[in-house]
C-alpha cells in the first residue's frame, strides 16, 4: 500500500471511497462531509481550428473522466492530492493564487476562487483528484479538473448557482489565473453532455444542441500519433492571424462581423481578392462552419455515408488549406479511409501531430487494427490507441455526511 502518512490519510480514504474501502460512513456519523464529483474529457469531431470559426463545434463528452473529492479541515489550509501521480500540493485561503509549481492544483484553485468571490463560507479543505484522461493530447483534461472541482464544491457548500452561471465564472477565473481565455465549449460540454449524444456547441449563445448518436454498432477509436509537438505555438498563431486578417478584409470595417454570415453565402468571388495563404486558411474556416451544420443534419437522419464524407473532407481542409496536419496523421487517416467499414476519420486537436479519431463498424475493427500495425514499421514508433464511448457530463458521485 502507498505510504500516505498521517497528514494525508483522509485524502486516501476519500480516494478509496470509490471502491467501497473507505471509512467515509464512519466520518459521517462524526459530522464530517465528503462530496465526490466527476467530469468527463471531451473530443471535438469538427470545428476546433481557427479562433474565428464563430465558436461552434461538433463535439461529445467521452468516458474518460476526472474525479475530485472535497472534505473539510479544522484549519484554513488547502491540501491537494493527486492519487495517480502520488503528488501533494498545499496552499491557504489567504494565499489563493496561481503558482507555476502547483501545476494541476491550479485548476482546483480556479474553482475555489469562484466560491470565494461569491462569498461562500470557506474554511480549510482537503482535495483528492483521480482520473483516466490521457494527458496533453487535446481531450480537455484540465477543463475536466475545473468542472469536477466546481461541481464538488457546489455540492459541498450547498451553493445555489446554476450551471450557466458557473460556466461563466469558470471562464473568467481561468483567464484570471492563467492569463489566457478558456474554452467555453469545454465547460458547456462538461456540464451538459448526455450519454450517446453528439453536441453542437455554440459559444456565442452558450446553446448546446443534442443529437442522438446513430453509431450504436460502431466503435470510436482515438489514436495518438506520438509525434513530438515542439515549437508549434508560433505556427498556430500565424494561422490565427491569417484568419483574423481575412475576416477584417471581408468585413470591410464592420466590427461585429463573423465568419458565420459568410458561411451562409457563396463568397468564393470575394475570397479571390485575398492573398493566397490567407484565402486558403479562411476558406477552411468557412467550409468547416458549413460542415458542422450539415453534419448535424446527417446525424439527425442517420445519414452515415453523408456524415462520413463531411469528416473526410474536413481532414482534407486541415491538410491542404489550414495546413496543420503531418505525414503520420495523414497516413492514419488514409489507412482508415481505405478500410471497408470505416465511417470517418480525421485529425482532432491543434495539429502538427497529436491524434486522429476513427469511427469503425464493429465487424471491421480487427481489419482496421491490422492495417494500423504498419505504422511502427514505417515511422519507427507505435501509436497509443484508445477506445472511447460518448458519455454523460459532470455529476456528483457521492455525498457523505453533513457539512457543519
Secondary structure, DSSP 8 states (H G I E B T S, - for coil): ----TTTTHHHHHHHHGGGT---HHHHHHTT-EEEEEEEEEEEEEE--S-TTS-SEEEEEEEEEEEEEEEEE-SSSEEEEEETTTTEEEEEEGGG----GGGTTHHHHHHHHHHHHHTT-----EEEEEEE---TTSSS-HHHHHHHHHHHHHHHHHT----HHHHHHHHHHHHHHHHSS---HHHHHHHHH--TTEEEEEETTTTEEEEEE-S-TTEEEEEEE-----TT-HHHHHHHHHHHHHHHHHHHTT-TT--HHHHHTS--HHHHTTS-HHHHHHHHHHHHHHHHHHHHHHHHHTT-HHHHHHHHHHHHHHHHHTS----HHHHHHHHHHHTSTTEEEEEEESSSSS-EEEEEEEGGGHHHHHHHHTHHHHHHSS--EEEEE-B----EEEEEEE---
